């Protein structure tokens, strides 16, 4: 499984990083540290007809995109 860490980055960089990582394959796990990133990545993935699952882990977020 591919995994990227977008913690500490400001938008739009996390979305661009996610887009590049998805070109390498799925499923993809994205580690994020704020809800804005989660919302933007989820919106991007939904627009691409992908399924996104999100769980909160210790105040941070782990998204799985399939």
Buried (B, 14 or more C-beta within 10 A) or exposed (E): EEEBBBBEBEBEEBBEBBBEBBEEEBBBBBBBBBEEBBEBBBEBBEEEEBEBEBEEEEEBBBBBBE
